[in-house]
Amino acid sequence: MASILKKYWLTVGLIGTVSAVLADPTDTLAAAGNWLAANRGADLVIFLIFLCSGLGLKIEQLRHGISDWPLLALSLFLIFVLAPLLALALGRWPLPEGVRIGLYLVAIMPTTLSSGVVMTAAAGGNLAAALLITIVANSLATITVPLVFPLLFAGAIGSGPIQLERLPMMANIASLVVLPLAGGMLLRRPWAEFIERRGGVLGLVNQVLVLVMVATACARSKPTILTGLGSLPSIGLLAGSYHALLVGAALGLARLLRIGPGRREAAIFMGGQKTLTLAVLLQLQFFPQFGEALVFNVGHHLIHLVMDGFLVAALNRES
């Protein structure tokens, strides 16, 4: 039992965090989360998450992945072009507004910072290429998210198009994502040996911060989440279908481009997975009244981790 909890503790933690905030009859946790959100605590948490992620990235491995430009191009196409287009197509279904917003938030996100890299390596893929995709995609998100955000969300909610100042949003994402990520990678160099010895602690701190971020967003959206719990089955089906379509497209395009085993894994996992923390931050800033959006964000993250865990095993059997 202990080994299972250790292996899947983030999944258990996400479920437990959301459940604790929603089930708290005194609303103490919700009040703490609301205070954190009101005092820019969410910004600090996401800054620390990306700083820890940067500290954990081994820059010296990147030189082995820089030469594979077709793989990088395919991955970026999946992340920034196909993912929003698929979401736009699925968004034409008669979905609740909150669920549609959650789907669109997931769609415009860059790739994950750790799980995709770990699963790429576990499936026998190119670890260096996965690291490169992580850094490039999360850096490009500074530009792509502010550009695509108002386009994708135009008419997505009853209040009509969102008025968004792109340059301030770019600066905000750069300061909360790119700056700490780059700073962490630079700080790693003189502290590499110490970080290697304490790598497990760093990963644990990172994941605890993710739970704090989710708890904060859950606190802000608690009333609407509670009223929308009946949509959980449909959210799970939509999130699973969306991820399956992305993974299927990655497999098909990799075969078409003759990107075979040993290379395709990076495109499959990095192209299909989406970071949770930035999606939660945007939900907190722009759509706190749509609790179902947060439920979709967290649900999608849990579902794609489970699905990709089975995919790792399947790819290993195939090879």
N, C-alpha and C positions, 0 to 999 in steps of 0.2 A: 504493500500500500504506500509506504514511504517513498519507494523508488518511482512509483507512478506519479505521485504528487510532485516529486522533484523534477520529473521530466516534463510534466504538463502544468507546472505551477502558474505560469502566466495565464493560461486558459482558465484555470480554476480561479485565479486572482481577478480576472476581468469579470467573470460571472459573479463571484463573491462581492466585488466592489459595487457593481450595479445593484445587486440584490440588497446589500446592506443599506445603501442610500435610499432605495425605494421603500424598503420595509421598516425603516426607522420611524417609529410613531411620534417621537419627540421632535423630529426634523432638525436635530443637532448637527448631523452630518451635512444636510442640505444647507444649513445656515453657514457652516464652515466653508463649504464650497462656494456659496454665494459671496462670502467675504473675500475669499481668495480671488474670485473672478473680478470683483469690484476694485481690487487693489493691484491689478496687473500681475497677480500671482500666476495666472495661466501663461503669460508671456515668459516669465522667469522659468517656469517649469519646462516649457518647450525649448528654451535656450539651453538649459542644462541637459536635456535629453540629447540634443544634437551635439553638444560639447562632449558628452560621454561617448556618443557614437563615433565622433571623430577620433577620440583617444583610442578607440578599439580597432580602427582601420589600420592595416599594415601597408603603408604606402610603398614600401620596398618591393611588394609583390606586383605592383601595377605594371611594371615594364614588360611582364609576360603577357599582358592582355591588350596593350596599346595597339599592336599590329593587326588585330582582328577587327577591321573596320566593318565588314559585312555584318558581323554579329552585333556590334554596337548599333549600327544603323537599324537593324531589324528590331532590336530591343526598344530603341527610342521611338520607332514607329508604333510599336504595340502600346507603349506607355502614353504617348502624347497625341496620337492620331486615332488609332483603332479603338482604344478604350473609351474616349469621349463619344465617338461615332456609335459604338455599340450601346452606350448608355442612352444616347439620344433616341435610338431606335426602340429600345425597351421602354423608354419614358413615354412613348406614344400610347402605351397600354393605359387603361383607366386605373391609374395608381393613386392612392392618397397623396396629397401634396407633400407631406413630411417624408414619405418613402421615396418619392421622386427626387426630392432635394438630397436625401442621403445617398441615393444612387449617383447623382451628378457630382456630389462632393467626392465620393470615392473615385469617380472616373477621371477627374482632373488632377489627382494626386500623383506625385512621383513614386518610384518604387520604394520598397522597405529598405531599412538600413542594416538589418542584421539577419532576419529569418531567411530572406531570399538567398543571401550569400552562403549561409550555413547549409541550406537545402541543395544549392547548386553543387557544393563540394561533396555533400553526402551522396548525391546521385552520380558522382564521377565526372562532374563538369569542370569547366575552367574557372577556378577560384579568382584568378587575377582579372579575368574579363568581367566577372560578377562585381568585383570591387570597383572597377572602372565605370561600369554602368551605374552603380549606386552613386558615385561622386558626380558624374556628368548629369544624371537625371535630376538629382536633388538640387544641383546648381542651376540647371535650366528651369526648374520650377519657379524660380524667382521671376522669370519672364512669362512662362507659359500660363501659370495659374491666373495672374491678373488679366491676361489677354483673353483667355478662354472663359473665365468665370462669368462675366456679364453676358457673353454670347450664349452660353449653354443655359443660363438661368433666366434669360429673357422670356417672360410669360410662364415660367415654371411654377410661380405662385400667384395667388389671386390678386396680389397688390400690383402686378405688372412688372415691367423691366426694373432691374436693380441699377441704381445710380452709383457708380463706383469710380473713384479717382485711382487710376491705374498706377501712377508713379508712386504715390504714398504706399500703396499696397505692395509694390515691388520692393520698395525700401524696407518695409516692415518684414516681408518674408526673407529678404537678404540678411537683415539683422538677427532674425530668429532662427534661420536655417543655415545659410551659407557661411556667415561669419563664425558661429560656434563650431560648425563642422570643420571648416578650414583651420580654426584656432586649435581644435582638438588634435588634428593631424600634425600640426606644427609642434604642439606641446609634447606629442608622443615621442618625438625623436630623442630628446635628451633624457626622457623618462621611460624609454622602451623596456628596459630590463625590469624595472619596478612594476610597470603596467602588466607585463607578461606574468609576473608572479601573483599579481592581484587581479588578473583578468576576470575571474569569477565574481569578485566583489563589484567590479565596475559594471558588469552585465546586470547584476542584481539591482544595483542602484538605478540603472537606466530603466529597468522594467518596473520598479517601484514608482518612479516618476511618471511612467505611462499610466499606471493605475491612479495616481493623483490627478492627472490630467482628465482621465475619463470620469472620475468621481466629481470633479469640478463641473464638467459639462452636464453630468447627470443631475447634479443639484440644481442647476439653472433651469433644466427642462423637466423636472420631476412631475409636475402636474400633468403635462401633456403626455409624458411617457406612460404614466399610470392609466390614462384614459385610452391609450392606444395599444395596450398589451395584447388585445385580441388579434392584432395583425401580425403577431410573431410568426405563425406558420407561413404566411405569404411572404414576409420579409426573408425568411430562411430560404424559401424556394427561389425567390428572385436573386438573392445574393449568390446562391449556389449556381444558378443558371448563368449568371453574368460571368462568374469566374471560370466556369466550364467553357463558355464560348471563347474567352480570352486565351485559355490554355490550348483549346482545340485549334484556334487560329495560329498560335505560336508553333504548334507541332506541324500544321499544314504548311505554313510559310517557310519554316526551317527545312522541310523536305523539298519544297519547290526551289529554294535557294541553295540546296545541297549543303546545308549546315548540319552535319551528322552528329552522332554520339560523341561526347567529349567536348562539343562546342554548343550544341543546341540547348543544353540544360540551363545555361545562363539566360538565354532568351526566354525560355519557358517560365522559369521562376521569377526572374527580375522583371520580365514583361507582364507577368500576370498578377504579381503581388503589389499591394498599395499600402503606403505608410498610413498609420492610424492617427498619429498625433496632430499633424497639420490639418487633417479633415475635421478632427474634434475641435481644434482651435477656431476654424472658420465657422463651424456650426455654432460655437459659443458666441462668436462675434456678430454673425449675421442672422442666424436662425434659432435663437434660444427658445422661441415659441413653438418650434416644430420638434418635439421630443422624438418622434418616429425617425427623424433624420439621424439622431445619435444612435438609436437602436439599430438602424441599418448599418451605420459605420462600424460599430462594435461587432454586430452579428456577422457582417461580411469578413471582418478580420479573423474572427474565430473560425468561420467556415473555410476560408481559403487556407488557413494553416492546417486544418484537418485534411482537406482534400489534397493539398500538396504533400502532406506526410504520406498518404497512400501512393501518390504519384512517384515519390522518391523510391519506394519499394518496388513499384512496377518498372521503373526505368532500370533499376539495378538488376531485376530479374531478366529484363530484355537483353542487357549487356552481358 
